[in-house]
Amino acid sequence: MKNIALLISTFFLFNINFSFAQIAGNIEDRLEESLITEYFPNYSKIKNNDNDSRIIEVLNNEIIIGYIYSTWDMVKSLGYDRSPYEIIIGLNSSGTIAGAKLTYHNEPLFEHDVSEDDLLNYVERTKNISITNGMAKSSRDKPIRPDTVHRGTISSNLMHQAIFKSSRNAALSVGLFEDKEMNRLDYLKEVNFNWEQLIKKKYVLYRNNYISEHLNKYNNKSKIIKNAEIAITLITPRAIGYNVLKKNRHDKYMAGLNSKDHAILIAGNGYSFKGDKWRYSKKFDRIRIVQGETIIKFKADDHTRLSKIQAKNSPVFKEVSIFKIDSKYNFDPTKAWYLELLDINYEEQNIQNIIIPYIISDELIIKKTTELPMWTNIWLDSKFRILILCSALLILICITIFQDRISKYRKIYRVIRVSYLSFTLIWIGWYAGAQLSIFNILSIIRIPITGSDLSYFLIDPLIFIILSFTIISALILGRGLFCGWLCPFGALQELIGWIAKNLGVKKKEISEKYYTKLWTIKYFILVTIIGMSFISMETASSLAEVEPFKTAIMRHFNRGIPYVSYAVALLCLSAFMERGFCRFVCPLGAGLAVIGKLRITDNLKRREECGSPCNLCSTSCPVNAIPSKGKDKGKIIMSECFRCLDCQLEYVDTKRCPPLVKIEKFKVRAV
């Protein structure tokens, strides 16, 4: 008899394993494209979910419109005779079934007694069912759905349960009903813990003699109350629910809840947290849950009685109950809450309310994943342009550091200078549109009013990099590094002046005695614009049109005639007067000059002879930043210097600089 039983069991297991082999491979291997199209006609591509490879994400133009998964993969679906079957399901991102198709089964009833088409049609009629509400309970006499297959009610119910549970599992796995910008519960984590481990991990809160502890806390001299035990836990996540209830019971219970409902378990000895009145009043008046300002009270419909806790080594509790927390309370399982025992009357002792706090373990919380701010995507998309700009800035830094060596080679330096200015104009200005303006300075000045929102500055990576570099360089060396090398409109003026000079156009300069007064114009314009920005940004914006940057650089002269005429007039002026706009009018240059007052060095070399008796650098400086008269004779006015390095070319030229020429003559005589 034993041999026969063993043979039957072996045959049964072999048959099951053979059947299991029919549903092999991953979901993408078993999924036909026609089924994807049937569920999601507008899809453009599919990919596996990052967190759960059993689920396929369906996208349309990079937007997830739904998910596809299998009942076999999700819940190991077994039929009436315990043979496997598979239903491939499509789930809309709204939480409704996009479609379901029975792709494999071995139900003998539908192979001989009942039409298989009835079963196939029944599964397909699942379409448009919402999984946000809990699954109804069923029995032989009361099926889940009224349209169950006649004479196949059990099989129909099993398949509907598999569809519903699979869909709920998939929704939990992808966080379909969760706010991605908030901390959320890790519903799907599965661990195998005994009772002691559940307590140690803070999955379950357990208190022994908690009433006595409460009395002692308040120095109550009443007689000691012993054996008052209580255990509290949130059973919604599987890491707790599978241990406390076991897998099948937990899955069945959770399937009956709405998608945003939760459930807690309370177990106790020595004091009845339920009492007897609830059987008549249908209300539990001895307990309530409090979270923040929310108070949750339970009714009989929220209650499910359990015989015991299933975790290994768990104490035997006289009362074990599950209480549903309805979604209307907006209960947040990731935040602390407490159980309050009300109006305790124990052994003729009136005890004030007892509060028992519960905080879910951090191991069961998925920290919020905020979306990357918009500027990060812009920076990632602009990485090639950022690389080019940073390389150009690195070259400029090298030119500044090694200016003494480079200045010895006048012709080579001229090539470097013209090439860099051309790059600044064409690539930084006309191509990338990274032209700083007075509004960049205004944004920094107005931070106390508008707030320090860094994302505002980061929205344009090239502007941010140049602005940061400009401010830092101004604090180290003064305004010249930006104005002389990185300003596209300044580069355009200088290149026009260079071309005009090579064409034989003679420069016409204003008398030196007027420079100090003319230089103050740009500071007056700067103060006016800044002051007006605190009164009317619209007016300040109109005043800022004194800068022709938008017309000549940003819009490529594609503006109204007045704007274009103004920009062209300034450029024509640069053919006769080196950087006339930059020297006398530019409010941005004035702002950088003010910042440059705090510079720690100027890095431009001078000799005692400079200005007295030698004035070579004064005549060589194209922007007349080195006075040949007055108290500052021979000195470099750093607030007006554009770091063209012409004075440094003269400084090292042994054939032009008088002190060096004199030294060379002595060397010749000595020889």
Secondary structure, DSSP 8 states (H G I E B T S, - for coil): -HHHHHHHHHHHHHHHHHHHHTS-S-HHHH--HHHHHHH-TT--EEEE-SS-TTSEEEEETTEEEEEEEEHHHHH--B-TTS-B-EEEEEEETTSBEEEEEEEE---THHHHTS-HHHHHHHHHTTTT-BSSS------SSS-SSTT--TT-HHHHHHHHHHHHHHHHHHHHHHTTTS-TTS-EE--S------HHHHHHTTSEEEEESHHHHHHHHTT--S------EEEEEE-SSHHHHHHHT-HHHHHHHHHTS-TT-EEEEEEEESS-SS-STHHHHSB--SEEEEETTEEE--BGGGEEE-S---STT----SEEEEEEE-GGG---TTS-EEEEE-SEEETTEEE--EEEEE---GGGEE-------HHHHHHHHTHHHHHHHHHHHHHHHHHHHTHHHHTT-HHHHHHHHHHHHHHIIIIIIIIT-----HHHHHHHHTHHHH---HHHHHTSHHHHHHHHHHHHHHHHH-THHIIIII-HHHHHHHHHHHHHHHTT-------GGGHHHHHHHHHHHHHHHHHHHTT-HHHHHHHGGGS-HIIIIISTT-S-HHHHHHHHHHHHHHTTSTTHHHHHT-HHHHHHHHHHTT-S-------TTBTTTB-HHHHH-TT--S-SSSTTTT---GGG-----HHHHHHT-TTT-HHHHHHHHHHHHH-
